[in-house]
Amino acid sequence: MAEEKERALHEKHRARMKERVERDGLESLAEHEALEYLLFLAIPRQDTNALAHRLILHFGDFCRVMEAEPQELMQVKGIGPKSAQLICTVMAFGRYYGIKKRKQRVALDETRHATEYVKPLFLGCQNELLYLILLDDRCRPLRDLRIAEGVPNRVQIDTRRLLRDVARTEATCGILAHNHPTGLAIPSEADLIATVGIMRALDPLGVSIIDHIIVAGEETCSMRERGCLPDLRGGNEILHAASFR
């Protein structure tokens, strides 16, 4: 009898919240309420309010919850594989939407256009990712090639695979882009060294790197605009290293 009464209370609470969202939108909800509402989908017959509060307490805020990996989410009592997968899938769909919303055939020869193009690739990503945006001779994107993934501040590049994938396209130039999940949108000396290595690897294929963009949340930095994009001619990449110290 008590369980039936509690279930009825939960159903009424959920009905009121759904009415509120339909009337005022998701933005009317507090952070824990938004998580509670989302978890309705994975946990249809239990109170998710306390669970939402535990998630906020564990991670600090709504955004960090949504950006967490499944293994991290399941460290919170009450979060199982289904709930963790739901949260991660929502973020993945948000990233997918942002990528598909881009204007695919806009030339990326201007920093503004290039930055707008690469930012959706890193939405909610906590690991460092490195992409090579392959472009045709009019600087229009051909393919977004993920060439490395690692823990924050460290990635490893499979050069052989990179060359094989680039050779299969008709690219003549490209833009590198990577994220700093826990840092600032400022190029490091390690970023310079990685850029030089990739440039040297691609040079025999006739593919040049025209920029390297760093993304840290909403902040971005273009190496080309900053004046520190390496130039392989005459060993100038050594001179540019001074600007990182």
N, C-alpha and C positions, 0 to 999 in steps of 0.2 A: 504493500500500500504506500509506504514511504517512498519507494523507488518510483512508483507511478506518479506521485505528487511532484517529486523532484524533476522527473522528465517533462511533466506538463509545464513547470516553471521555466525550464530551459527552452522549450518550444515557444512559449510566449515571448521570452527574452529575444530569441532569434528572430521571431516574426517582427517585433518592434524595431530591431536593428535593421532588418531588411527594408522595412518601410522607410526608415530614416535615410538609408542610403539611396533608395529610389527617389526620395523627395529632395534631399540636400546634397547627394553625392558622397563619394568616399572621403573627400577632403573635410567633411564635417566630423569625421571620427578622430579620436585621439590615437596615438601610436599603438597602444595596447589593444584598443578596440579594433583597429584595422587588422592586426594580427589575429585577434579572436575571430573576426569575420572571415578571414582567409581560411583559418583552421576548421571552420564549419565544414568545408568541403572534404577534408580528410578524416575528421572525427565527427560524424553526423549525430551521435547520440550521447555526447558527453559535454559537460560544461568546459569551454575552452578559455574562459576568462582568466582563471588562475594560471593556466599554462602560458598564456600570452604575457602575463606579468613576469613569469619566471624567465621567459626569453629576453624580455627587455632588461631585466635585472642582470642576467648573465652576460649579455653582449653590449649593453650600454644604451642602445637606441634602435629604432626601427630599421634604419638603413643597414646597420651592422648585422642585424638578424638576417635581412634579406640577402646580404652578400656572403654569408657564412657557407662553408662547405657542409655537405651532409653529415660527415663524421663529427664536425663541430656541433651541429644542431642536435645530434642524438646524444650529446653529453648532458643535455637538459632533461630532467625527469619528465616523462610524459610524451617526449618526441620520439617516435619510432621511424622506421624507414619510409613509410608512406607519407607522413607529415613532412619529413625532411625533404623528400623528393618533390613534394608539392611546392614548397617554398623555393627550392632551387629551379624548378621548372618555370615558375612565374618570372624569375629574374632572367632566365634563358630566353623566354619569349619576349621580354622587354628588349633585350639585346638584339634578338632576331628582327623585331619590328623596326628598331632604329636602323639596322643595317639595310633592310629592304626599303625603308623610306627614303634612303639617299637617292640623289639624282645620279644614276649610274654612268651616264655618258658626258657629264660635265668635265671639262679639262681641269686637271689638278695642278696647273702651272702657277697658280696663285696660292699663297700660304693660307688665306682664308678658306678657300675651297678645299684644300688638302686637309686642313684641320677639321672642318665640318665632316669630311668623309671618314676620317679615321677614328674620331671620338667614340662612335657607337660600338666599335670593336672591343672596347675595354670597360663597358658599363658593368659595374658591380664586380669586376674581376679582382681577386685578392692575390693571385699569383702574377708574376711578371711575365708578360707576353711580348714577343717580338714578331712584327708582321713586315712583309715586303709587299707593297702595293705595286703590282706590275702594270706598266703603262705602255700604250702604243706611241708612235712617233708624234702624235698630237697631244700627248699627255693625258689621254683618256684611259680610265681604269679597265684592265683586262681581267685581273684576278687578284683577290686578297689571299696572299700566301702566308700562312702562319709558319714561321721557320724556327721558332723556339718557344719553350715554356719552362718556367722554373719557379722556385720559391722567390719571395720578394728579394730584390737586389742581386739575383743570380740566374742567368740562363745559359744554356749550352746549345751551340749551333751545330747541326749535322751538315757540314759543308757539301758532302757528296750528294745528299738528298736535295739540298738547295739547288745545286747546279743541274741536277737531273730534272727537277720540276720547272726551273726557269727555261731550260732548253726546249721544253715541250710547248712553250708559248711563242708568240711573235713579239714579245716585249722588246723595246729598245731602251727603256729607262725605267726607273722605279723610285718609290718613296719608302723609306724605312719608318716604322712607327713602333714605339713601345711605351709601356706604362711604368710609372713609379707608384706602386700601390701604397707605400708607406712613406714616401718622400716628396720632395718638391719637383716641380717641372723645370729642373735645371740639369743640363747635360753634365755628366761626370767624366773623368778621364777614362774610366772603363767603357763608357758609351762611345767615346772617341775611338778607342782601340778596336772595339767591335765593329764600328762603322768602317774603319780603314780595312779591317780584315775582309768584310763582306764586299767592299768595293774592289779590292784586289782579286777576290775570287770570281766576281762577275765580269771583270774587265775582258778576259779572253772571249766571253760570249757577246761582247759589244753592248752590254747593258750598263748604263751609268746611273748612279744614285744622285738625284737632284735635290733631295732634302731628307732630313731625319727629324721626325716630330716626336716629342716626348709629352705624354699625357699623365697628369696627376690630378684626378678628380675632374673639376671643371677647368683647371689651369692647364695651359699647353705652352710648349716652347718649340720653335723652329730653329734647328741648327743653322739653316741657311740665313734666316733673318738675323740671328745672333752673330753671324760672321764666323762661325767655328765649324762649318761643314768641311771636312777634309778635302784637300785637292791633291790627287796622286801625282800630278805633273810636277816634276822637279823636287819631289820629296817634301812638299809643303805641309803634309800632314804632321810632320815633326814640329814645325813652327806653330801650328795651331794648338798643340798640346799645352802651350803656356797659358792659354786663355782659360784653362780648367783649374788652374792652381790658385 
